């Protein structure tokens, strides 16, 4: 069971909620996703992933294809919600 969010969602990115949705749908823990991203060359730690999902961290443009690849979704879906995850 996941912990309740202590802070409201931020407004620094538009992909955080989708990342969290797909991660939970696929039963991937945050630490597992961090390891998957790091193995693909993305420089991210556990705390940064938490902030990304909570929309409190900006997402760099070069990180979006890495996130999409690790989660098995398209870049368009992460950015626009188009296509099914």
PDB file of N, CA, C and O in Angstrom:
ATOM      1  N   UNK A   1       0.846  -1.177   0.000  1.00  0.00           N
ATOM      2  CA  UNK A   1       0.000   0.000   0.000  1.00  0.00           C
ATOM      3  C   UNK A   1       0.891   1.241   0.000  1.00  0.00           C
ATOM      4  O   UNK A   1       1.841   1.332   0.778  1.00  0.00           O
ATOM      5  N   UNK A   2       0.584   2.175  -0.861  1.00  0.00           N
ATOM      6  CA  UNK A   2       1.410   3.372  -0.952  1.00  0.00           C
ATOM      7  C   UNK A   2       1.015   4.373   0.133  1.00  0.00           C
ATOM      8  O   UNK A   2      -0.115   4.397   0.620  1.00  0.00           O
ATOM      9  N   UNK A   3       1.997   5.191   0.484  1.00  0.00           N
ATOM     10  CA  UNK A   3       1.761   6.209   1.498  1.00  0.00           C
ATOM     11  C   UNK A   3       0.951   7.351   0.897  1.00  0.00           C
ATOM     12  O   UNK A   3       1.073   7.646  -0.292  1.00  0.00           O
ATOM     13  N   UNK A   4       0.127   7.992   1.717  1.00  0.00           N
ATOM     14  CA  UNK A   4      -0.608   9.145   1.192  1.00  0.00           C
ATOM     15  C   UNK A   4       0.346  10.309   0.932  1.00  0.00           C
ATOM     16  O   UNK A   4       1.345  10.472   1.633  1.00  0.00           O
ATOM     17  N   UNK A   5       0.036  11.100  -0.061  1.00  0.00           N
ATOM     18  CA  UNK A   5       0.860  12.251  -0.432  1.00  0.00           C
ATOM     19  C   UNK A   5       0.731  13.322   0.640  1.00  0.00           C
ATOM     20  O   UNK A   5      -0.376  13.695   1.027  1.00  0.00           O
ATOM     21  N   UNK A   6       1.877  13.816   1.121  1.00  0.00           N
ATOM     22  CA  UNK A   6       1.880  14.856   2.147  1.00  0.00           C
ATOM     23  C   UNK A   6       1.678  16.237   1.549  1.00  0.00           C
ATOM     24  O   UNK A   6       1.071  17.109   2.171  1.00  0.00           O
ATOM     25  N   UNK A   7       2.185  16.434   0.346  1.00  0.00           N
ATOM     26  CA  UNK A   7       2.083  17.728  -0.317  1.00  0.00           C
ATOM     27  C   UNK A   7       1.174  17.613  -1.528  1.00  0.00           C
ATOM     28  O   UNK A   7       1.073  16.549  -2.140  1.00  0.00           O
ATOM     29  N   UNK A   8       0.516  18.709  -1.871  1.00  0.00           N
ATOM     30  CA  UNK A   8      -0.270  18.672  -3.118  1.00  0.00           C
ATOM     31  C   UNK A   8       0.662  18.586  -4.318  1.00  0.00           C
ATOM     32  O   UNK A   8       1.844  18.915  -4.221  1.00  0.00           O
ATOM     33  N   UNK A   9       0.123  18.144  -5.446  1.00  0.00           N
ATOM     34  CA  UNK A   9       0.922  18.056  -6.665  1.00  0.00           C
ATOM     35  C   UNK A   9       1.418  19.437  -7.064  1.00  0.00           C
ATOM     36  O   UNK A   9       0.725  20.439  -6.884  1.00  0.00           O
ATOM     37  N   UNK A  10       2.624  19.473  -7.607  1.00  0.00           N
ATOM     38  CA  UNK A  10       3.203  20.730  -8.069  1.00  0.00           C
ATOM     39  C   UNK A  10       2.792  21.027  -9.506  1.00  0.00           C
ATOM     40  O   UNK A  10       1.865  20.427 -10.049  1.00  0.00           O
ATOM     41  N   UNK A  11       3.511  21.970 -10.102  1.00  0.00           N
ATOM     42  CA  UNK A  11       3.179  22.370 -11.466  1.00  0.00           C
ATOM     43  C   UNK A  11       4.428  22.520 -12.328  1.00  0.00           C
ATOM     44  O   UNK A  11       4.430  23.306 -13.275  1.00  0.00           O
ATOM     45  N   UNK A  12       5.492  21.778 -12.015  1.00  0.00           N
ATOM     46  CA  UNK A  12       6.741  21.937 -12.744  1.00  0.00           C
ATOM     47  C   UNK A  12       6.898  20.993 -13.924  1.00  0.00           C
ATOM     48  O   UNK A  12       7.868  21.113 -14.672  1.00  0.00           O
ATOM     49  N   UNK A  13       5.974  20.056 -14.114  1.00  0.00           N
ATOM     50  CA  UNK A  13       6.030  19.190 -15.285  1.00  0.00           C
ATOM     51  C   UNK A  13       4.633  18.661 -15.592  1.00  0.00           C
ATOM     52  O   UNK A  13       3.726  18.749 -14.764  1.00  0.00           O
ATOM     53  N   UNK A  14       4.476  18.117 -16.780  1.00  0.00           N
ATOM     54  CA  UNK A  14       3.174  17.562 -17.166  1.00  0.00           C
ATOM     55  C   UNK A  14       3.212  16.043 -17.289  1.00  0.00           C
ATOM     56  O   UNK A  14       2.185  15.423 -17.564  1.00  0.00           O
ATOM     57  N   UNK A  15       4.369  15.439 -17.093  1.00  0.00           N
ATOM     58  CA  UNK A  15       4.477  13.990 -17.279  1.00  0.00           C
ATOM     59  C   UNK A  15       4.471  13.218 -15.962  1.00  0.00           C
ATOM     60  O   UNK A  15       4.296  12.000 -15.968  1.00  0.00           O
ATOM     61  N   UNK A  16       4.655  13.892 -14.853  1.00  0.00           N
ATOM     62  CA  UNK A  16       4.797  13.212 -13.567  1.00  0.00           C
ATOM     63  C   UNK A  16       3.648  12.298 -13.210  1.00  0.00           C
ATOM     64  O   UNK A  16       3.859  11.162 -12.787  1.00  0.00           O
ATOM     65  N   UNK A  17       2.425  12.790 -13.381  1.00  0.00           N
ATOM     66  CA  UNK A  17       1.261  11.965 -13.046  1.00  0.00           C
ATOM     67  C   UNK A  17       1.175  10.744 -13.954  1.00  0.00           C
ATOM     68  O   UNK A  17       0.807   9.661 -13.500  1.00  0.00           O
ATOM     69  N   UNK A  18       1.509  10.907 -15.222  1.00  0.00           N
ATOM     70  CA  UNK A  18       1.454   9.770 -16.153  1.00  0.00           C
ATOM     71  C   UNK A  18       2.534   8.745 -15.825  1.00  0.00           C
ATOM     72  O   UNK A  18       2.296   7.539 -15.903  1.00  0.00           O
ATOM     73  N   UNK A  19       3.716   9.224 -15.459  1.00  0.00           N
ATOM     74  CA  UNK A  19       4.800   8.313 -15.051  1.00  0.00           C
ATOM     75  C   UNK A  19       4.334   7.494 -13.858  1.00  0.00           C
ATOM     76  O   UNK A  19       4.472   6.271 -13.851  1.00  0.00           O
ATOM     77  N   UNK A  20       3.783   8.158 -12.853  1.00  0.00           N
ATOM     78  CA  UNK A  20       3.322   7.458 -11.657  1.00  0.00           C
ATOM     79  C   UNK A  20       2.200   6.479 -11.993  1.00  0.00           C
ATOM     80  O   UNK A  20       2.179   5.363 -11.474  1.00  0.00           O
ATOM     81  N   UNK A  21       1.270   6.885 -12.852  1.00  0.00           N
ATOM     82  CA  UNK A  21       0.151   6.018 -13.235  1.00  0.00           C
ATOM     83  C   UNK A  21       0.650   4.724 -13.884  1.00  0.00           C
ATOM     84  O   UNK A  21       0.229   3.634 -13.497  1.00  0.00           O
ATOM     85  N   UNK A  22       1.539   4.843 -14.861  1.00  0.00           N
ATOM     86  CA  UNK A  22       2.041   3.661 -15.568  1.00  0.00           C
ATOM     87  C   UNK A  22       2.893   2.811 -14.638  1.00  0.00           C
ATOM     88  O   UNK A  22       2.809   1.584 -14.663  1.00  0.00           O
ATOM     89  N   UNK A  23       3.710   3.458 -13.822  1.00  0.00           N
ATOM     90  CA  UNK A  23       4.566   2.714 -12.894  1.00  0.00           C
ATOM     91  C   UNK A  23       3.714   1.856 -11.958  1.00  0.00           C
ATOM     92  O   UNK A  23       4.006   0.679 -11.751  1.00  0.00           O
ATOM     93  N   UNK A  24       2.670   2.443 -11.400  1.00  0.00           N
ATOM     94  CA  UNK A  24       1.801   1.693 -10.486  1.00  0.00           C
ATOM     95  C   UNK A  24       1.013   0.623 -11.233  1.00  0.00           C
ATOM     96  O   UNK A  24       0.815  -0.477 -10.718  1.00  0.00           O
ATOM     97  N   UNK A  25       0.565   0.940 -12.443  1.00  0.00           N
ATOM     98  CA  UNK A  25      -0.188  -0.021 -13.263  1.00  0.00           C
ATOM     99  C   UNK A  25       0.657  -1.260 -13.549  1.00  0.00           C
ATOM    100  O   UNK A  25       0.141  -2.377 -13.588  1.00  0.00           O
ATOM    101  N   UNK A  26       1.952  -1.052 -13.747  1.00  0.00           N
ATOM    102  CA  UNK A  26       2.853  -2.160 -14.058  1.00  0.00           C
ATOM    103  C   UNK A  26       3.520  -2.742 -12.811  1.00  0.00           C
ATOM    104  O   UNK A  26       4.399  -3.597 -12.917  1.00  0.00           O
ATOM    105  N   UNK A  27       3.098  -2.276 -11.623  1.00  0.00           N
ATOM    106  CA  UNK A  27       3.614  -2.748 -10.337  1.00  0.00           C
ATOM    107  C   UNK A  27       5.137  -2.622 -10.235  1.00  0.00           C
ATOM    108  O   UNK A  27       5.822  -3.537  -9.777  1.00  0.00           O
ATOM    109  N   UNK A  28       5.643  -1.477 -10.668  1.00  0.00           N
ATOM    110  CA  UNK A  28       7.074  -1.178 -10.573  1.00  0.00           C
ATOM    111  C   UNK A  28       7.263  -0.234  -9.405  1.00  0.00           C
ATOM    112  O   UNK A  28       6.585   0.790  -9.312  1.00  0.00           O
ATOM    113  N   UNK A  29       8.170  -0.568  -8.522  1.00  0.00           N
ATOM    114  CA  UNK A  29       8.458   0.317  -7.393  1.00  0.00           C
ATOM    115  C   UNK A  29       9.318   1.481  -7.879  1.00  0.00           C
ATOM    116  O   UNK A  29      10.023   1.376  -8.883  1.00  0.00           O
ATOM    117  N   UNK A  30       9.247   2.589  -7.149  1.00  0.00           N
ATOM    118  CA  UNK A  30      10.031   3.762  -7.529  1.00  0.00           C
ATOM    119  C   UNK A  30      11.507   3.430  -7.636  1.00  0.00           C
ATOM    120  O   UNK A  30      12.166   3.846  -8.589  1.00  0.00           O
ATOM    121  N   UNK A  31      12.035   2.690  -6.675  1.00  0.00           N
ATOM    122  CA  UNK A  31      13.457   2.328  -6.703  1.00  0.00           C
ATOM    123  C   UNK A  31      13.798   1.507  -7.941  1.00  0.00           C
ATOM    124  O   UNK A  31      14.870   1.671  -8.524  1.00  0.00           O
ATOM    125  N   UNK A  32      12.893   0.631  -8.338  1.00  0.00           N
ATOM    126  CA  UNK A  32      13.109  -0.166  -9.546  1.00  0.00           C
ATOM    127  C   UNK A  32      13.136   0.727 -10.784  1.00  0.00           C
ATOM    128  O   UNK A  32      13.979   0.554 -11.665  1.00  0.00           O
ATOM    129  N   UNK A  33      12.214   1.678 -10.844  1.00  0.00           N
ATOM    130  CA  UNK A  33      12.183   2.591 -11.986  1.00  0.00           C
ATOM    131  C   UNK A  33      13.445   3.439 -12.025  1.00  0.00           C
ATOM    132  O   UNK A  33      14.006   3.662 -13.098  1.00  0.00           O
ATOM    133  N   UNK A  34      13.896   3.911 -10.880  1.00  0.00           N
ATOM    134  CA  UNK A  34      15.142   4.690 -10.817  1.00  0.00           C
ATOM    135  C   UNK A  34      16.289   3.869 -11.383  1.00  0.00           C
ATOM    136  O   UNK A  34      17.079   4.376 -12.180  1.00  0.00           O
ATOM    137  N   UNK A  35      16.391   2.606 -10.980  1.00  0.00           N
ATOM    138  CA  UNK A  35      17.461   1.733 -11.490  1.00  0.00           C
ATOM    139  C   UNK A  35      17.337   1.544 -13.000  1.00  0.00           C
ATOM    140  O   UNK A  35      18.345   1.551 -13.706  1.00  0.00           O
ATOM    141  N   UNK A  36      16.116   1.376 -13.501  1.00  0.00           N
ATOM    142  CA  UNK A  36      15.890   1.220 -14.937  1.00  0.00           C
ATOM    143  C   UNK A  36      16.337   2.473 -15.690  1.00  0.00           C
ATOM    144  O   UNK A  36      16.960   2.382 -16.748  1.00  0.00           O
ATOM    145  N   UNK A  37      16.017   3.625 -15.143  1.00  0.00           N
ATOM    146  CA  UNK A  37      16.389   4.889 -15.782  1.00  0.00           C
ATOM    147  C   UNK A  37      17.890   5.109 -15.740  1.00  0.00           C
ATOM    148  O   UNK A  37      18.487   5.551 -16.721  1.00  0.00           O
ATOM    149  N   UNK A  38      18.498   4.798 -14.601  1.00  0.00           N
ATOM    150  CA  UNK A  38      19.946   4.954 -14.469  1.00  0.00           C
ATOM    151  C   UNK A  38      20.676   4.041 -15.450  1.00  0.00           C
ATOM    152  O   UNK A  38      21.696   4.430 -16.019  1.00  0.00           O
ATOM    153  N   UNK A  39      20.160   2.832 -15.651  1.00  0.00           N
ATOM    154  CA  UNK A  39      20.810   1.908 -16.592  1.00  0.00           C
ATOM    155  C   UNK A  39      20.699   2.388 -18.036  1.00  0.00           C
ATOM    156  O   UNK A  39      21.447   1.947 -18.908  1.00  0.00           O
ATOM    157  N   UNK A  40      19.748   3.305 -18.279  1.00  0.00           N
ATOM    158  CA  UNK A  40      19.582   3.885 -19.616  1.00  0.00           C
ATOM    159  C   UNK A  40      20.308   5.230 -19.747  1.00  0.00           C
ATOM    160  O   UNK A  40      20.199   5.905 -20.771  1.00  0.00           O
ATOM    161  N   UNK A  41      21.049   5.610 -18.698  1.00  0.00           N
ATOM    162  CA  UNK A  41      21.861   6.818 -18.758  1.00  0.00           C
ATOM    163  C   UNK A  41      21.239   8.063 -18.155  1.00  0.00           C
ATOM    164  O   UNK A  41      21.807   9.149 -18.274  1.00  0.00           O
ATOM    165  N   UNK A  42      20.101   7.937 -17.518  1.00  0.00           N
ATOM    166  CA  UNK A  42      19.461   9.106 -16.905  1.00  0.00           C
ATOM    167  C   UNK A  42      20.007   9.290 -15.500  1.00  0.00           C
ATOM    168  O   UNK A  42      20.021   8.351 -14.704  1.00  0.00           O
ATOM    169  N   UNK A  43      20.450  10.485 -15.201  1.00  0.00           N
ATOM    170  CA  UNK A  43      21.011  10.802 -13.886  1.00  0.00           C
ATOM    171  C   UNK A  43      19.870  11.217 -12.960  1.00  0.00           C
ATOM    172  O   UNK A  43      19.431  12.367 -12.974  1.00  0.00           O
ATOM    173  N   UNK A  44      19.396  10.261 -12.154  1.00  0.00           N
ATOM    174  CA  UNK A  44      18.270  10.518 -11.258  1.00  0.00           C
ATOM    175  C   UNK A  44      18.431   9.676 -10.001  1.00  0.00           C
ATOM    176  O   UNK A  44      18.960   8.566 -10.051  1.00  0.00           O
ATOM    177  N   UNK A  45      17.970  10.213  -8.872  1.00  0.00           N
ATOM    178  CA  UNK A  45      18.017   9.484  -7.604  1.00  0.00           C
ATOM    179  C   UNK A  45      16.585   9.276  -7.112  1.00  0.00           C
ATOM    180  O   UNK A  45      15.634   9.767  -7.720  1.00  0.00           O
ATOM    181  N   UNK A  46      16.442   8.550  -6.016  1.00  0.00           N
ATOM    182  CA  UNK A  46      15.119   8.248  -5.478  1.00  0.00           C
ATOM    183  C   UNK A  46      14.332   9.518  -5.160  1.00  0.00           C
ATOM    184  O   UNK A  46      13.151   9.623  -5.490  1.00  0.00           O
ATOM    185  N   UNK A  47      14.995  10.478  -4.516  1.00  0.00           N
ATOM    186  CA  UNK A  47      14.314  11.717  -4.134  1.00  0.00           C
ATOM    187  C   UNK A  47      13.871  12.501  -5.367  1.00  0.00           C
ATOM    188  O   UNK A  47      12.782  13.074  -5.379  1.00  0.00           O
ATOM    189  N   UNK A  48      14.702  12.527  -6.395  1.00  0.00           N
ATOM    190  CA  UNK A  48      14.343  13.233  -7.627  1.00  0.00           C
ATOM    191  C   UNK A  48      13.155  12.565  -8.311  1.00  0.00           C
ATOM    192  O   UNK A  48      12.297  13.249  -8.868  1.00  0.00           O
ATOM    193  N   UNK A  49      13.098  11.242  -8.274  1.00  0.00           N
ATOM    194  CA  UNK A  49      11.970  10.532  -8.881  1.00  0.00           C
ATOM    195  C   UNK A  49      10.684  10.871  -8.131  1.00  0.00           C
ATOM    196  O   UNK A  49       9.638  11.074  -8.747  1.00  0.00           O
ATOM    197  N   UNK A  50      10.759  10.932  -6.839  1.00  0.00           N
ATOM    198  CA  UNK A  50       9.587  11.288  -6.047  1.00  0.00           C
ATOM    199  C   UNK A  50       9.109  12.692  -6.397  1.00  0.00           C
ATOM    200  O   UNK A  50       7.908  12.927  -6.531  1.00  0.00           O
ATOM    201  N   UNK A  51      10.042  13.619  -6.545  1.00  0.00           N
ATOM    202  CA  UNK A  51       9.685  14.992  -6.919  1.00  0.00           C
ATOM    203  C   UNK A  51       9.154  15.050  -8.351  1.00  0.00           C
ATOM    204  O   UNK A  51       8.245  15.827  -8.643  1.00  0.00           O
ATOM    205  N   UNK A  52       9.711  14.238  -9.240  1.00  0.00           N
ATOM    206  CA  UNK A  52       9.229  14.200 -10.626  1.00  0.00           C
ATOM    207  C   UNK A  52       7.774  13.744 -10.656  1.00  0.00           C
ATOM    208  O   UNK A  52       6.936  14.371 -11.303  1.00  0.00           O
ATOM    209  N   UNK A  53       7.479  12.656  -9.958  1.00  0.00           N
ATOM    210  CA  UNK A  53       6.110  12.142  -9.933  1.00  0.00           C
ATOM    211  C   UNK A  53       5.163  13.114  -9.243  1.00  0.00           C
ATOM    212  O   UNK A  53       3.990  13.196  -9.605  1.00  0.00           O
ATOM    213  N   UNK A  54       5.653  13.842  -8.266  1.00  0.00           N
ATOM    214  CA  UNK A  54       4.831  14.819  -7.565  1.00  0.00           C
ATOM    215  C   UNK A  54       4.779  16.157  -8.268  1.00  0.00           C
ATOM    216  O   UNK A  54       4.220  17.121  -7.745  1.00  0.00           O
ATOM    217  N   UNK A  55       5.358  16.218  -9.448  1.00  0.00           N
ATOM    218  CA  UNK A  55       5.396  17.406 -10.291  1.00  0.00           C
ATOM    219  C   UNK A  55       6.097  18.573  -9.602  1.00  0.00           C
ATOM    220  O   UNK A  55       5.757  19.735  -9.826  1.00  0.00           O
ATOM    221  N   UNK A  56       7.066  18.253  -8.771  1.00  0.00           N
ATOM    222  CA  UNK A  56       7.854  19.274  -8.096  1.00  0.00           C
ATOM    223  C   UNK A  56       9.248  19.388  -8.672  1.00  0.00           C
ATOM    224  O   UNK A  56      10.065  20.156  -8.165  1.00  0.00           O
ATOM    225  N   UNK A  57       9.535  18.634  -9.727  1.00  0.00           N
ATOM    226  CA  UNK A  57      10.836  18.652 -10.401  1.00  0.00           C
ATOM    227  C   UNK A  57      10.602  18.810 -11.894  1.00  0.00           C
ATOM    228  O   UNK A  57       9.731  18.160 -12.472  1.00  0.00           O
ATOM    229  N   UNK A  58      11.375  19.664 -12.497  1.00  0.00           N
ATOM    230  CA  UNK A  58      11.282  19.826 -13.946  1.00  0.00           C
ATOM    231  C   UNK A  58      11.857  18.597 -14.637  1.00  0.00           C
ATOM    232  O   UNK A  58      12.794  17.973 -14.140  1.00  0.00           O
ATOM    233  N   UNK A  59      11.292  18.263 -15.772  1.00  0.00           N
ATOM    234  CA  UNK A  59      11.772  17.145 -16.583  1.00  0.00           C
ATOM    235  C   UNK A  59      12.472  17.735 -17.796  1.00  0.00           C
ATOM    236  O   UNK A  59      11.888  18.524 -18.539  1.00  0.00           O
ATOM    237  N   UNK A  60      13.717  17.351 -17.989  1.00  0.00           N
ATOM    238  CA  UNK A  60      14.482  17.829 -19.133  1.00  0.00           C
ATOM    239  C   UNK A  60      13.991  17.133 -20.398  1.00  0.00           C
ATOM    240  O   UNK A  60      13.511  16.000 -20.349  1.00  0.00           O
ATOM    241  N   UNK A  61      14.116  17.817 -21.522  1.00  0.00           N
ATOM    242  CA  UNK A  61      13.617  17.250 -22.776  1.00  0.00           C
ATOM    243  C   UNK A  61      14.291  15.924 -23.128  1.00  0.00           C
ATOM    244  O   UNK A  61      13.638  15.030 -23.665  1.00  0.00           O
ATOM    245  N   UNK A  62      15.570  15.784 -22.840  1.00  0.00           N
ATOM    246  CA  UNK A  62      16.273  14.541 -23.172  1.00  0.00           C
ATOM    247  C   UNK A  62      15.872  13.386 -22.245  1.00  0.00           C
ATOM    248  O   UNK A  62      16.171  12.230 -22.545  1.00  0.00           O
ATOM    249  N   UNK A  63      15.207  13.678 -21.136  1.00  0.00           N
ATOM    250  CA  UNK A  63      14.778  12.628 -20.211  1.00  0.00           C
ATOM    251  C   UNK A  63      13.469  11.971 -20.653  1.00  0.00           C
ATOM    252  O   UNK A  63      13.196  10.827 -20.290  1.00  0.00           O
ATOM    253  N   UNK A  64      12.679  12.673 -21.416  1.00  0.00           N
ATOM    254  CA  UNK A  64      11.354  12.162 -21.794  1.00  0.00           C
ATOM    255  C   UNK A  64      11.428  10.874 -22.609  1.00  0.00           C
ATOM    256  O   UNK A  64      10.688   9.938 -22.306  1.00  0.00           O
ATOM    257  N   UNK A  65      12.290  10.776 -23.636  1.00  0.00           N
ATOM    258  CA  UNK A  65      12.374   9.491 -24.352  1.00  0.00           C
ATOM    259  C   UNK A  65      12.889   8.352 -23.464  1.00  0.00           C
ATOM    260  O   UNK A  65      12.499   7.199 -23.648  1.00  0.00           O
ATOM    261  N   UNK A  66      13.752   8.668 -22.515  1.00  0.00           N
ATOM    262  CA  UNK A  66      14.263   7.636 -21.600  1.00  0.00           C
ATOM    263  C   UNK A  66      13.136   7.139 -20.705  1.00  0.00           C
ATOM    264  O   UNK A  66      12.985   5.934 -20.505  1.00  0.00           O
ATOM    265  N   UNK A  67      12.353   8.056 -20.172  1.00  0.00           N
ATOM    266  CA  UNK A  67      11.202   7.673 -19.344  1.00  0.00           C
ATOM    267  C   UNK A  67      10.224   6.819 -20.148  1.00  0.00           C
ATOM    268  O   UNK A  67       9.751   5.788 -19.669  1.00  0.00           O
ATOM    269  N   UNK A  68       9.925   7.256 -21.378  1.00  0.00           N
ATOM    270  CA  UNK A  68       8.984   6.518 -22.223  1.00  0.00           C
ATOM    271  C   UNK A  68       9.485   5.104 -22.500  1.00  0.00           C
ATOM    272  O   UNK A  68       8.716   4.146 -22.430  1.00  0.00           O
ATOM    273  N   UNK A  69      10.773   4.973 -22.816  1.00  0.00           N
ATOM    274  CA  UNK A  69      11.348   3.662 -23.105  1.00  0.00           C
ATOM    275  C   UNK A  69      11.288   2.751 -21.887  1.00  0.00           C
ATOM    276  O   UNK A  69      10.900   1.588 -21.996  1.00  0.00           O
ATOM    277  N   UNK A  70      11.666   3.270 -20.741  1.00  0.00           N
ATOM    278  CA  UNK A  70      11.676   2.457 -19.522  1.00  0.00           C
ATOM    279  C   UNK A  70      10.273   1.995 -19.139  1.00  0.00           C
ATOM    280  O   UNK A  70      10.103   0.892 -18.618  1.00  0.00           O
ATOM    281  N   UNK A  71       9.277   2.825 -19.393  1.00  0.00           N
ATOM    282  CA  UNK A  71       7.902   2.493 -19.012  1.00  0.00           C
ATOM    283  C   UNK A  71       7.129   1.775 -20.117  1.00  0.00           C
ATOM    284  O   UNK A  71       6.025   1.282 -19.890  1.00  0.00           O
ATOM    285  N   UNK A  72       7.716   1.718 -21.317  1.00  0.00           N
ATOM    286  CA  UNK A  72       7.046   1.042 -22.425  1.00  0.00           C
ATOM    287  C   UNK A  72       5.868   1.817 -22.979  1.00  0.00           C
ATOM    288  O   UNK A  72       4.889   1.225 -23.433  1.00  0.00           O
ATOM    289  N   UNK A  73       5.957   3.144 -22.946  1.00  0.00           N
ATOM    290  CA  UNK A  73       4.908   3.995 -23.502  1.00  0.00           C
ATOM    291  C   UNK A  73       5.542   4.912 -24.548  1.00  0.00           C
ATOM    292  O   UNK A  73       6.765   4.954 -24.681  1.00  0.00           O
ATOM    293  N   UNK A  74       4.722   5.636 -25.278  1.00  0.00           N
ATOM    294  CA  UNK A  74       5.254   6.554 -26.282  1.00  0.00           C
ATOM    295  C   UNK A  74       5.519   7.923 -25.664  1.00  0.00           C
ATOM    296  O   UNK A  74       4.945   8.288 -24.638  1.00  0.00           O
ATOM    297  N   UNK A  75       6.398   8.661 -26.313  1.00  0.00           N
ATOM    298  CA  UNK A  75       6.670  10.036 -25.896  1.00  0.00           C
ATOM    299  C   UNK A  75       5.393  10.868 -26.003  1.00  0.00           C
ATOM    300  O   UNK A  75       5.107  11.696 -25.138  1.00  0.00           O
ATOM    301  N   UNK A  76       4.628  10.641 -27.074  1.00  0.00           N
ATOM    302  CA  UNK A  76       3.373  11.377 -27.263  1.00  0.00           C
ATOM    303  C   UNK A  76       2.420  11.141 -26.103  1.00  0.00           C
ATOM    304  O   UNK A  76       1.751  12.071 -25.653  1.00  0.00           O
ATOM    305  N   UNK A  77       2.351   9.913 -25.616  1.00  0.00           N
ATOM    306  CA  UNK A  77       1.458   9.633 -24.496  1.00  0.00           C
ATOM    307  C   UNK A  77       1.931  10.341 -23.237  1.00  0.00           C
ATOM    308  O   UNK A  77       1.121  10.901 -22.498  1.00  0.00           O
ATOM    309  N   UNK A  78       3.236  10.323 -22.986  1.00  0.00           N
ATOM    310  CA  UNK A  78       3.747  11.020 -21.802  1.00  0.00           C
ATOM    311  C   UNK A  78       3.450  12.510 -21.858  1.00  0.00           C
ATOM    312  O   UNK A  78       3.087  13.115 -20.849  1.00  0.00           O
ATOM    313  N   UNK A  79       3.601  13.097 -23.025  1.00  0.00           N
ATOM    314  CA  UNK A  79       3.426  14.542 -23.151  1.00  0.00           C
ATOM    315  C   UNK A  79       1.963  14.964 -23.318  1.00  0.00           C
ATOM    316  O   UNK A  79       1.532  15.967 -22.750  1.00  0.00           O
ATOM    317  N   UNK A  80       1.215  14.200 -24.091  1.00  0.00           N
ATOM    318  CA  UNK A  80      -0.113  14.637 -24.474  1.00  0.00           C
ATOM    319  C   UNK A  80      -1.244  13.728 -24.019  1.00  0.00           C
ATOM    320  O   UNK A  80      -2.418  14.090 -24.102  1.00  0.00           O
ATOM    321  N   UNK A  81      -0.880  12.546 -23.538  1.00  0.00           N
ATOM    322  CA  UNK A  81      -1.920  11.604 -23.153  1.00  0.00           C
ATOM    323  C   UNK A  81      -2.543  10.898 -24.344  1.00  0.00           C
ATOM    324  O   UNK A  81      -3.593  10.266 -24.221  1.00  0.00           O
ATOM    325  N   UNK A  82      -1.886  11.006 -25.516  1.00  0.00           N
ATOM    326  CA  UNK A  82      -2.398  10.347 -26.709  1.00  0.00           C
ATOM    327  C   UNK A  82      -1.954   8.898 -26.748  1.00  0.00           C
ATOM    328  O   UNK A  82      -0.894   8.556 -26.224  1.00  0.00           O
ATOM    329  N   UNK A  83      -2.744   8.059 -27.356  1.00  0.00           N
ATOM    330  CA  UNK A  83      -2.518   6.608 -27.438  1.00  0.00           C
ATOM    331  C   UNK A  83      -2.736   5.984 -26.074  1.00  0.00           C
ATOM    332  O   UNK A  83      -2.771   6.678 -25.058  1.00  0.00           O
ATOM    333  N   UNK A  84      -2.879   4.706 -26.062  1.00  0.00           N
ATOM    334  CA  UNK A  84      -3.017   3.983 -24.800  1.00  0.00           C
ATOM    335  C   UNK A  84      -1.666   3.585 -24.279  1.00  0.00           C
ATOM    336  O   UNK A  84      -0.760   3.272 -25.052  1.00  0.00           O
ATOM    337  N   UNK A  85      -1.525   3.594 -22.980  1.00  0.00           N
ATOM    338  CA  UNK A  85      -0.256   3.181 -22.351  1.00  0.00           C
ATOM    339  C   UNK A  85      -0.132   1.676 -22.400  1.00  0.00           C
ATOM    340  O   UNK A  85       0.860   1.123 -21.926  1.00  0.00           O
TER     341      UNK A  85
END
